[in-house]
């Protein structure tokens, strides 16, 4: 997969934002656990609602690879928001004891 990613990076340099190249590189990055980069590429695919068959399949596979990571990201964000919302609720500033 490393070699494929290298070849796809070269193709991206030559072809720019071609949907098949972006989708394939996104899938390769997802398989290499380069999740943030994979998500960025998948989101960069022009007109993702009307891709050709190959691009659609590559996007489907890349999204499937990313799903566990995206769910974990979402869970971390929700957890962080809950912590912010609880920030000292029910305690006094000076003693830290419940009021």
N, C-alpha and C positions, 0 to 999 in steps of 0.2 A: 504494500500500500504506500510505503514511503516513496518508492520509485514512481508509482502512478501519480502521486501528488506532485512530485518534481516535474514530471512530464506535463501535467495539467497546468502547473504554474507557468511553464514555458508557453503553453498554448494560450493561456490567458494574456500573457504579455503580447503575443502576436495577434490574437483575435479580439482582444478587449473583453467587453462584457457579453460575449455570446452566451445565450441561455444554457446550452448544453454543457459548455465548459464550466460555467459558474455552478451549475447543479452537480456536475461530476466532481468538481473540486470540493464543493461543500460536503458531499458524501465521503470523499476521501478524508477530509479533515475530521469529520465526525467519527470515522473508524479509527483515526489516530488520536482520539480524545482531545482534539483541538476544537472544542465545542463552541467557544465564542466566535472563532473565525468561521466555523461552519455555518452558524446561525446568520452571521453577517452576509455571507455569500448567498445563502438561500433566500434571504430577504432582498438581495440585490437582483434577483432574476427578474428581468423585465416582463411585465404582463404575466404573472404566474397563473392567472385564471385561464389563459388560452395557450398553454405550451404545446409543443408537438409531443408525440407519444413517448419518445426517448426522454425528453426533458421532464415530462410528467412522471415517468417511472423513477428517474433519478431523484427528483424532489420527494417523491413518496418514500423512497428508501432512506434518504437523508433525514427526513422528518422522523421516521421510525427510529433511526439511530439516536437522534437527539432527544426523543421523548423523555427517557428517564432523567437526563440532565436538566431539561426544561422543567420537569415536575419538581426536581430537587431545588432548582433555583427559585421557583415559585414558593415552595414551602419555606425556604430560608427567608425570602422577602416577607412573607406573612408573619413569620416568627419575629423578625426584626420590627415590624410594625406593631405587633402586640407588645413587645418590650418597650417601645417608645410610648405607646398609649398608657402603659402602667407606670411609667417613670415617677416613682415616689408616691403614687396614689395611696392615700390613707395613712401617711406617715408625716411627722413634723420635720421641718428642715433641720432643726438644731439637735434633736435627740435621736431621730430615726425611729422613735417608738410610735405605735399606732395611736391615732388621735381619737 
